[in-house]
Amino acid sequence: MAEIISINVSSAKGRKKTPSGSAELRAGHGIVGDAHAGEWHRQISLLATASIESMCGKDLDVKPGDFAENITTSGIDLPSMPVGAILRLGLALIEVTQIGKKCHDRCEIFRQAGDCVMPREGVFARVLEGGTIEVGDKIEIVELPLTGEAVEGSMPGVPEATEGPTRS
């Protein structure tokens, strides 16, 4: 079962986030009180516990929120989630908008380990429907975008897809 392991917020960008038991997600904004919230495509960030554990294997003492992710998850393969996927987190609904992102300034984790998982495995999303989320809430995949295989020949008048979602 996929679930929320930790909810993390900070009042400043580029900082580790502080775990919280719950948070309010606002549609078109993100987590109320978090520095990364706003009217853009990366309103919230998600990272799997497996990603954090892989960095612990490099002799780092890291925990949820240390990668500046808002929501730490388990039981869902975030890096394989396609852009455009719709997920339900508790009462809220989010849309995956980006997988990974270029790291402009190397973070403290990168300086210590020579690597960081967030640029490769972090998932970014925008909030479609707000609501309160809590640690332990289920995460459900509500909708996956159509791929070329699903579209091709399935509906008259629908052109054949040439490539899948962009991951940038």
trRosetta pair geometry for C-beta under 8 A, 3 or more apart (Angstrom, degrees):
i j d omega theta_ij theta_ji phi_ij phi_ji
1 75 5.4 -19 95 -165 33 165
1 138 6.5 -68 176 -124 107 96
2 73 6.5 1 -170 -177 92 113
2 74 7.0 -177 -142 93 51 48
2 75 3.8 -158 -92 101 48 105
2 76 3.8 48 -124 -47 131 104
2 138 6.7 82 82 -168 70 66
2 139 4.0 -77 125 66 111 100
2 140 7.2 163 64 -72 118 35
2 141 8.0 75 28 -27 156 83
3 73 7.0 163 85 -152 35 71
3 74 6.0 -9 57 58 79 87
3 75 6.0 53 10 30 70 133
3 136 6.1 -18 -179 -155 128 30
3 137 6.5 158 -154 83 80 38
3 138 5.7 -53 -99 -108 79 40
3 139 6.0 -173 -93 1 20 89
4 7 6.4 19 171 -57 128 89
4 71 5.8 -67 -131 -161 101 104
4 72 7.4 94 -166 71 61 55
4 73 6.3 -49 -106 -102 44 69
4 89 6.2 78 -58 -160 121 105
4 90 7.2 -26 -4 -34 139 102
4 133 6.2 124 -52 166 170 114
4 134 7.2 147 76 97 137 36
4 135 5.7 -128 112 -127 100 39
4 136 6.5 -36 67 22 86 21
4 137 4.8 23 18 52 121 86
4 139 6.5 122 -46 -49 72 103
5 49 5.5 53 4 -58 169 121
5 64 6.2 -159 108 -82 105 148
5 72 4.6 -67 69 107 104 96
5 73 6.2 159 4 -120 97 12
5 74 5.2 80 -52 -14 122 102
5 135 6.8 3 165 -148 18 92
6 19 5.0 -66 -162 -123 110 110
6 64 3.4 97 45 146 160 158
6 65 6.3 -99 139 -36 136 92
6 71 7.3 164 85 -155 58 39
6 72 3.9 22 47 38 98 119
6 135 6.3 9 -102 -109 32 112
7 19 6.9 100 68 -156 50 63
7 20 5.1 -62 95 69 98 84
7 21 7.1 13 44 122 115 9
7 22 6.4 55 48 -128 157 13
7 23 4.8 -159 168 -7 138 115
7 31 7.8 160 -176 -122 104 142
7 70 6.9 -6 -158 164 63 70
7 71 5.9 -9 -110 -104 64 71
7 72 7.9 -129 -60 22 28 77
7 133 6.3 153 -93 101 139 105
7 134 7.5 -87 -16 -141 140 24
7 135 6.0 -123 -3 -62 96 80
8 17 3.4 97 154 111 106 126
8 18 6.4 156 -153 69 75 26
8 19 5.4 -40 -94 -89 80 50
8 20 6.9 152 -102 12 27 82
8 64 6.1 -163 -52 148 128 90
8 65 3.5 180 -127 -100 143 95
8 68 7.9 -165 117 -159 131 25
8 69 6.2 77 51 90 132 60
8 70 5.6 -155 64 -143 77 30
8 71 7.3 -161 23 -65 82 27
8 72 6.9 61 -13 -19 117 99
9 17 5.6 135 52 -164 9 110
9 18 6.2 -36 65 59 64 79
9 20 5.7 6 12 -6 108 133
9 23 6.3 149 -51 -105 124 131
9 31 5.8 -138 -100 128 108 140
9 33 5.8 31 -180 105 147 100
9 34 4.5 -113 -140 -88 91 93
9 70 6.8 39 -82 -132 59 83
10 13 7.7 142 98 -81 119 23
10 15 4.9 -178 -174 80 154 108
10 16 7.1 145 -77 98 139 35
10 17 4.4 -112 -32 -109 101 70
10 18 6.4 121 -83 5 71 81
10 34 6.5 56 46 -143 51 74
10 35 5.5 -40 97 7 81 115
10 68 7.1 -56 11 -135 140 81
11 33 7.2 -52 -91 174 79 76
11 34 7.8 -116 -85 -133 36 31
11 35 5.7 94 170 -55 21 103
12 15 4.9 60 83 -1 97 133
12 35 5.3 88 -137 -74 5 158
13 35 4.7 -146 -53 132 65 131
13 36 6.3 109 -103 -73 91 76
14 68 7.2 -40 -129 -99 15 151
14 105 7.5 17 -132 61 125 125
14 107 7.8 -166 -158 -108 75 94
15 35 7.9 76 34 24 104 151
15 68 6.8 121 77 -102 35 105
16 65 5.7 72 175 136 84 86
16 66 5.0 -18 -130 -124 114 46
16 68 6.4 -110 -112 -71 31 68
17 34 7.7 3 -129 -133 125 107
17 65 4.0 -121 75 -155 81 92
17 66 7.9 -110 36 -45 68 19
17 68 5.7 112 -24 -134 100 43
17 69 7.0 -118 25 63 137 38
17 70 6.8 -155 -142 -98 175 44
18 65 6.3 102 -75 -169 7 153
19 64 6.0 71 -86 97 115 110
19 65 5.3 -117 -55 -34 74 143
20 23 5.8 93 89 -61 131 93
21 134 6.4 -2 152 -148 75 84
21 135 5.5 -83 -152 7 56 113
22 132 5.8 13 177 -179 120 101
22 133 6.4 172 -153 88 71 47
22 134 4.3 -25 -99 -100 97 75
22 135 7.1 -103 -68 -3 58 73
23 31 4.8 -17 165 -145 137 111
23 32 7.0 174 -179 43 83 77
23 33 7.7 -133 -144 51 98 110
23 34 7.7 24 -156 -37 139 118
23 70 7.7 -97 58 -179 171 104
23 132 7.2 170 87 -149 32 62
23 133 5.8 -10 59 57 80 91
24 31 7.1 120 73 -154 49 60
24 32 4.4 -1 76 18 104 124
24 130 7.0 28 171 -179 79 111
24 131 7.6 -130 -148 130 64 19
24 132 5.4 -36 -99 -95 68 71
24 133 8.0 161 -100 16 20 71
25 29 8.0 162 -179 74 56 87
25 30 6.9 -73 -143 177 75 26
25 31 5.9 -42 -97 -90 65 57
25 32 7.6 -150 -93 -12 15 81
25 44 7.1 -31 -122 -53 112 146
25 89 7.5 89 -17 76 156 119
25 92 4.2 38 60 -112 142 153
25 94 7.5 -81 -173 -68 154 105
25 127 4.8 -174 170 -125 108 141
25 130 4.9 -166 104 -140 71 69
25 131 6.0 0 54 51 98 52
25 132 7.6 172 16 -94 74 19
25 133 6.0 44 -15 -11 113 111
26 29 3.9 -5 89 53 108 128
26 30 6.8 -3 52 52 82 32
26 31 7.8 132 13 -122 81 11
26 32 5.6 86 -21 -61 115 92
26 37 7.4 61 47 -163 106 135
26 127 6.4 104 83 93 36 153
26 130 4.6 4 -125 -105 28 140
27 127 5.2 -137 -114 120 37 99
27 128 6.2 -14 -132 147 96 20
27 129 5.7 -9 -86 -117 115 22
27 130 4.4 -100 -28 -28 74 93
28 39 6.3 3 167 -110 89 80
28 43 7.8 -176 167 -89 18 154
28 126 7.3 17 -112 176 35 108
28 127 6.6 -85 -6 76 25 89
29 32 7.3 38 117 -78 132 65
29 37 5.2 26 158 179 77 110
29 38 6.7 9 -151 -88 60 11
29 39 7.1 -29 -99 -66 56 62
29 43 6.3 119 120 -147 24 129
29 127 6.4 -34 52 49 56 129
29 130 7.7 15 41 -86 103 123
30 34 6.0 -98 129 65 117 118
30 36 6.4 -131 171 102 165 77
30 37 3.1 -156 68 -118 121 82
30 38 6.6 -5 8 9 127 41
30 43 3.3 -157 -74 176 99 91
30 44 5.0 163 -143 -52 91 80
30 70 7.6 -135 -175 -91 105 165
30 126 7.7 -76 -73 -139 79 53
30 127 5.8 176 -85 -10 33 122
31 34 4.0 51 80 0 107 131
31 36 7.8 44 38 64 99 88
31 37 5.5 -133 53 -68 55 120
31 43 7.8 147 -2 154 63 85
31 44 5.9 96 -24 -98 96 105
31 70 5.6 -180 -16 -151 142 134
32 37 7.0 63 -87 -79 23 174
33 37 7.7 72 48 5 28 142
34 37 4.8 107 71 -23 88 103
34 44 7.7 68 79 -105 158 76
34 70 6.3 15 -139 -109 164 116
36 42 6.6 -72 176 124 113 93
36 43 7.1 135 127 -167 88 28
36 44 7.3 124 100 -100 119 33
36 45 6.9 -13 115 -11 166 105
36 68 8.0 113 -43 164 138 104
36 70 7.1 -121 57 -56 131 117
37 43 5.7 36 -132 -161 58 80
37 44 7.6 17 -92 -67 75 71
38 43 6.8 -158 50 -111 47 77
40 43 6.7 161 69 -62 65 71
40 126 7.8 -148 103 -97 39 110
41 97 4.2 -161 179 158 101 153
41 98 6.5 93 131 -22 116 113
41 124 6.8 72 130 129 80 121
41 126 5.7 -72 -143 -52 45 116
42 45 6.8 17 -174 -67 95 90
42 97 6.7 -134 -73 79 55 127
42 98 6.3 -34 -84 33 96 133
42 101 7.4 20 -101 -69 148 151
42 124 4.1 -38 -123 -168 85 136
42 125 7.8 65 -133 33 43 24
42 126 7.7 -54 -54 -68 12 76
43 124 7.9 123 33 -180 48 86
43 125 6.7 -60 55 100 88 56
43 126 4.8 87 8 -123 120 57
43 127 5.4 -97 104 -5 149 88
44 70 4.5 -88 -159 52 86 153
44 71 6.4 34 165 -4 120 110
44 94 6.6 -71 52 -126 128 144
44 124 7.2 158 83 -154 44 57
44 125 5.4 -24 65 64 92 89
44 126 7.7 147 20 -103 82 20
44 127 6.6 75 -8 -52 119 95
45 68 7.0 33 66 117 150 76
45 69 4.7 -118 112 -133 103 64
45 70 5.1 123 51 7 67 90
45 71 7.3 179 93 28 45 74
45 118 7.8 23 173 -153 139 108
45 122 5.5 -10 -170 -177 112 114
45 123 6.9 144 -160 77 59 47
45 124 5.4 -28 -101 -99 74 71
45 125 7.7 160 -92 19 28 75
46 69 6.1 66 -148 -167 13 117
46 70 6.9 -47 -71 61 53 83
46 71 4.6 -25 -107 73 82 99
46 72 7.6 160 -158 -90 63 22
46 73 5.8 22 -175 -14 110 121
46 78 5.8 -155 113 -127 110 141
46 122 7.1 146 72 -164 46 63
46 123 4.5 -23 62 65 99 101
46 124 7.7 -174 19 -78 76 25
46 125 6.8 27 -8 0 113 117
47 51 5.3 -101 -179 66 94 140
47 52 6.7 96 132 -46 117 94
47 67 5.4 31 -16 79 174 140
47 69 3.8 -114 6 -75 111 163
47 71 7.7 155 25 85 59 53
47 72 5.9 -27 73 -111 81 68
47 73 7.3 171 86 21 30 84
47 78 7.0 -151 -132 70 26 166
47 117 7.2 110 -152 106 120 112
47 118 6.3 -51 -93 -104 135 78
47 121 6.6 80 -137 112 84 95
47 122 5.2 -35 -82 -108 96 74
47 123 7.3 172 -74 20 45 77
48 51 4.8 106 65 -3 81 99
48 52 7.5 -148 102 1 50 83
48 72 7.4 99 -145 -165 13 65
48 73 5.2 -49 -105 73 61 89
48 74 6.7 105 -158 -97 80 41
48 76 7.0 -148 -99 74 111 69
48 77 7.5 -9 -72 -128 155 29
48 78 4.9 -165 -38 10 106 119
48 79 7.7 -80 4 -16 128 85
48 121 6.9 -80 28 159 99 121
49 52 5.5 -54 -153 38 43 112
49 53 6.1 45 149 -22 72 105
49 64 7.4 -38 -100 -74 82 101
49 72 5.9 77 -69 169 75 104
49 73 6.9 -128 -14 86 80 38
49 74 4.7 -7 15 -82 125 94
50 53 5.6 -52 -144 37 32 114
50 54 6.5 40 153 -27 63 100
50 74 7.6 119 -26 -124 83 72
51 54 5.8 -48 -153 26 31 113
51 55 7.1 26 150 -13 60 102
51 67 7.7 -23 118 -21 118 170
51 78 7.7 -53 -26 54 130 125
51 79 7.8 129 -76 -38 121 114
51 117 4.3 170 -175 140 104 153
51 118 7.8 109 153 -70 139 49
51 121 4.5 -178 -110 109 137 148
51 122 7.9 158 154 -65 169 58
52 55 5.9 -58 -160 36 37 108
52 56 6.7 42 143 -24 67 102
52 62 5.9 -141 -161 111 90 109
52 63 7.0 55 -178 -143 139 20
52 64 6.6 -58 -79 -73 166 56
52 66 7.5 108 -132 49 112 109
52 67 6.9 -131 -93 -14 91 127
52 72 7.0 3 -24 -141 141 123
52 117 7.5 -131 -70 48 37 145
53 56 5.2 -46 -150 29 40 117
53 57 6.9 50 149 -26 63 97
54 57 5.6 -45 -161 23 37 119
54 58 7.7 32 143 -15 59 99
54 117 6.2 103 73 -73 120 141
55 58 5.6 -50 -162 29 46 112
55 60 5.1 -39 151 54 89 135
55 62 5.3 -9 105 40 124 144
55 67 8.0 155 2 -69 162 120
55 109 6.8 -14 -163 -170 143 125
55 113 6.5 -114 -155 -40 89 176
55 115 7.4 -158 -113 100 88 100
55 116 7.4 24 -106 -131 132 47
55 117 5.8 -114 -50 -10 112 116
56 59 7.9 64 177 -70 42 9
56 60 6.0 -106 -104 68 37 76
56 61 7.5 55 -124 -106 83 28
56 62 6.2 -132 -72 46 76 87
58 113 4.5 65 128 -144 140 123
58 115 6.7 -162 -89 54 169 117
59 113 7.8 166 62 -106 74 97
60 109 6.7 49 -150 -144 154 87
60 112 6.1 108 -107 112 107 130
60 113 5.4 -45 -55 -63 127 127
62 66 4.4 -146 -156 79 89 156
62 67 7.2 57 -179 -44 132 87
62 109 6.6 41 -91 -115 139 119
63 66 5.6 104 53 -20 53 119
64 69 7.4 -82 -160 70 71 108
64 72 3.8 -84 -128 -22 115 160
65 68 7.5 39 -177 -88 48 21
65 69 6.9 -116 -99 58 30 71
65 72 7.2 -75 -37 -35 60 123
66 109 6.9 109 144 -70 104 126
67 107 8.0 102 -138 108 57 168
67 109 6.8 -12 -99 -15 74 162
67 116 7.2 150 -129 -172 101 101
67 117 6.9 -45 -120 65 149 89
67 118 4.5 171 -180 -64 115 120
67 122 7.0 -160 143 -82 125 118
68 107 7.8 -137 -8 -117 122 148
68 118 7.0 39 50 -123 91 161
69 72 6.0 105 98 -71 128 72
69 118 6.9 -156 -56 -114 99 110
69 122 6.2 -152 -92 -128 107 105
71 89 6.9 -48 -143 -138 161 155
71 133 7.6 -24 -106 122 125 153
73 76 5.5 -41 149 45 136 108
73 78 6.4 125 57 -53 135 122
73 139 6.1 0 -137 -16 122 160
75 139 7.3 154 81 50 104 110
76 81 7.4 29 157 -64 105 121
76 139 5.6 -70 -30 97 147 135
76 141 7.6 154 -134 -50 121 100
77 80 4.4 4 128 34 116 115
77 81 6.8 165 98 -42 67 77
78 81 5.4 -38 -153 -1 40 120
78 99 7.9 160 150 -128 78 95
78 121 6.5 85 90 175 109 81
78 122 7.9 -30 135 -151 135 19
78 123 4.6 -123 -177 -21 110 133
79 99 6.3 98 -147 -164 54 120
79 100 7.7 42 -128 -43 89 100
79 120 7.0 5 -120 140 128 77
79 121 4.5 -55 -72 -130 116 75
79 123 7.4 -140 -79 -59 40 100
81 85 5.0 -98 -180 29 95 155
81 87 7.8 -17 -152 -52 143 125
81 96 5.3 -170 132 -90 117 166
81 99 7.0 167 69 -89 79 114
81 123 6.0 26 56 -119 130 145
82 85 5.3 120 65 -41 71 103
82 96 7.0 132 96 83 39 139
82 144 6.2 79 43 -161 121 91
82 145 5.6 -117 114 37 129 105
82 147 7.6 -124 -108 -72 164 103
82 164 6.9 -99 -134 174 123 115
82 165 4.9 122 -175 25 97 141
83 96 5.6 -134 -125 115 39 97
83 97 6.4 37 -148 -160 95 19
83 98 6.6 30 -107 -82 112 28
83 99 6.6 -110 -59 -16 88 94
83 145 7.3 -8 92 3 55 147
83 165 3.9 -174 52 164 97 136
83 166 6.3 -28 33 63 156 57
83 167 6.4 -169 -29 -86 117 62
84 95 6.7 -21 -146 -172 29 101
84 96 6.5 -33 29 69 23 88
84 144 7.7 77 101 -172 92 43
84 145 3.5 36 104 -51 135 133
84 165 5.6 -147 4 -100 114 141
85 95 7.2 159 81 -153 41 56
85 96 4.5 25 50 18 89 124
85 141 6.5 -50 -174 -143 115 97
85 143 6.9 175 -155 91 50 59
85 144 5.3 -11 -111 -114 88 61
85 145 6.6 -93 -64 -10 53 84
86 93 6.4 0 -176 -175 101 99
86 94 7.3 164 -153 84 55 41
86 95 5.5 -26 -99 -98 70 74
86 96 7.9 -127 -68 5 27 79
86 128 7.1 -17 -137 7 104 154
86 141 7.6 105 79 -168 57 56
86 142 4.4 -60 106 68 102 109
86 143 4.1 28 36 46 115 96
86 144 8.0 -128 26 -62 71 30
87 93 7.4 164 85 -153 43 53
87 94 5.3 -16 62 62 91 90
87 95 7.9 167 19 -89 73 26
87 96 7.0 70 -8 -40 110 93
87 125 7.3 -64 37 -120 114 159
87 139 5.9 -6 -177 -172 118 93
87 140 6.8 153 -160 78 65 45
87 141 6.0 -40 -104 -104 75 48
87 142 6.4 170 -110 6 17 92
88 91 8.0 -46 -172 -161 96 8
88 92 7.1 156 -157 85 56 45
88 93 5.5 -27 -101 -99 70 71
88 138 7.8 18 102 103 96 88
88 139 7.1 163 82 -155 55 44
88 140 4.5 -4 52 56 104 99
88 142 5.2 92 -26 -50 97 115
89 92 5.0 -16 66 67 88 99
89 93 7.8 173 23 -86 70 22
89 94 6.3 18 2 1 113 115
89 133 5.1 0 132 -115 105 135
89 137 6.0 79 175 111 66 130
89 139 5.5 -5 -101 -107 73 81
90 131 6.2 -157 107 113 101 119
90 132 6.8 -81 130 102 146 54
90 133 4.1 171 22 -119 139 70
90 134 6.2 111 -96 23 146 70
90 137 3.5 -44 -68 -152 92 151
90 138 7.3 132 -75 48 45 59
91 129 7.8 -106 143 122 70 106
91 131 3.1 -129 100 163 106 153
91 132 6.3 40 38 51 127 58
91 133 7.1 -146 36 -76 75 63
92 127 6.3 -49 -173 -145 120 102
92 129 6.0 178 -153 93 51 73
92 130 5.9 -26 -115 -158 98 25
92 131 4.2 -156 -62 47 71 96
92 132 7.8 -176 -39 46 103 14
92 133 5.6 -54 10 -56 123 108
93 127 7.5 107 79 -166 53 60
93 128 4.5 -56 104 70 100 107
93 129 3.9 46 31 34 106 104
93 142 6.8 -10 -136 -1 103 159
94 125 4.1 52 165 149 120 140
94 126 6.7 163 -156 80 78 34
94 127 5.5 -44 -102 -104 83 50
94 128 6.2 171 -108 7 22 88
95 125 5.9 160 76 -157 38 91
95 126 5.5 -13 56 56 93 84
95 128 5.5 81 -21 -44 100 117
96 99 7.3 24 174 -61 118 81
96 123 5.9 -48 -132 -176 105 113
96 124 7.4 102 -157 77 61 45
96 125 5.2 -52 -97 -94 40 96
97 124 5.5 -61 65 105 92 90
97 125 5.7 142 5 -119 88 34
97 126 5.5 62 -36 -12 136 93
98 101 6.2 46 142 -71 134 97
98 123 7.4 160 88 -160 56 47
98 124 4.2 3 58 52 100 115
98 167 7.5 113 -159 -152 55 54
98 168 6.5 -65 -137 74 99 61
99 121 8.0 -29 -176 -138 87 24
99 122 7.8 152 -167 85 46 49
99 123 5.8 -19 -112 -108 64 73
99 124 7.7 -148 -71 21 22 78
99 167 4.5 -31 52 -145 114 104
100 118 7.7 133 -129 143 64 46
100 119 5.3 46 -162 161 95 45
100 120 5.0 -6 -105 -130 129 17
100 121 6.7 44 -78 -13 92 19
100 122 5.9 109 -100 52 42 76
100 167 6.9 52 38 169 104 100
101 118 7.8 -32 44 141 87 86
101 119 6.0 -101 68 -132 49 65
101 122 6.7 -51 13 77 91 120
101 124 6.7 49 -42 -26 123 136
101 168 8.0 47 -111 132 60 56
102 119 6.6 39 -127 -144 18 115
103 106 6.3 67 134 -97 125 45
103 107 6.7 -91 -158 -15 128 92
103 110 7.0 131 145 -46 162 153
103 116 6.7 89 -78 68 158 134
103 118 7.4 98 -81 85 113 101
103 119 4.6 -75 -34 -73 102 130
106 110 4.2 -115 -168 87 95 137
106 111 5.9 116 131 -55 116 81
106 116 7.8 165 -155 -7 73 135
107 110 5.1 103 54 7 68 99
107 111 7.2 -127 103 -4 40 89
107 116 5.8 87 47 -95 115 160
107 118 7.7 40 8 37 150 135
108 111 5.5 -53 -149 35 36 114
108 112 6.4 31 154 -17 67 106
109 112 5.9 -61 -151 38 30 108
109 113 6.1 -17 168 19 68 113
109 116 4.8 101 99 -104 114 105
110 113 6.7 -78 -131 57 23 80
110 114 6.8 36 -174 -135 61 10
110 115 6.5 -150 -124 78 67 7
110 116 4.4 -58 -68 -27 88 116
113 116 7.2 128 65 -66 115 61
116 119 6.1 77 92 5 99 98
117 120 5.9 -79 -161 54 52 99
117 121 4.6 -23 169 33 95 122
117 122 7.3 127 123 -38 73 79
118 121 6.8 -76 -107 59 19 74
118 122 4.1 28 -161 -38 66 128
119 122 6.9 17 -54 19 13 111
127 130 5.9 51 158 -83 130 69
133 137 5.4 -104 -160 20 79 158
134 137 5.2 118 60 -38 67 105
141 144 6.5 13 172 -54 121 92
145 165 6.1 94 67 -58 149 124
146 150 4.6 -131 -153 86 82 124
146 151 4.9 90 153 -57 126 97
146 161 7.4 -175 123 -48 95 147
147 150 5.2 92 49 11 68 100
147 151 7.0 -146 93 -2 32 94
147 161 6.6 -157 165 83 43 159
147 164 5.4 -13 -134 -110 98 97
148 151 6.0 -65 -140 43 28 104
148 152 5.7 35 166 -34 68 110
148 160 6.7 43 -154 176 94 72
148 161 3.3 -136 -97 79 75 110
148 162 6.8 148 -99 -25 132 8
148 163 7.2 27 -46 -53 129 6
148 164 6.7 -93 -8 -69 98 69
149 152 6.2 -44 -133 23 22 113
150 154 6.4 -20 160 -16 52 156
151 154 5.9 -119 -159 32 23 115
151 155 7.1 -54 -157 26 66 101
151 158 5.5 -124 -173 137 98 130
151 160 7.1 148 107 -136 105 38
151 161 4.9 93 53 -20 137 112
152 160 5.1 40 -110 -129 89 86
152 161 6.6 -98 -52 25 86 83
153 160 8.0 25 -31 -95 66 93
154 158 7.0 -26 66 57 78 141
155 158 4.2 57 78 -3 103 129
161 164 7.6 63 150 -80 130 45
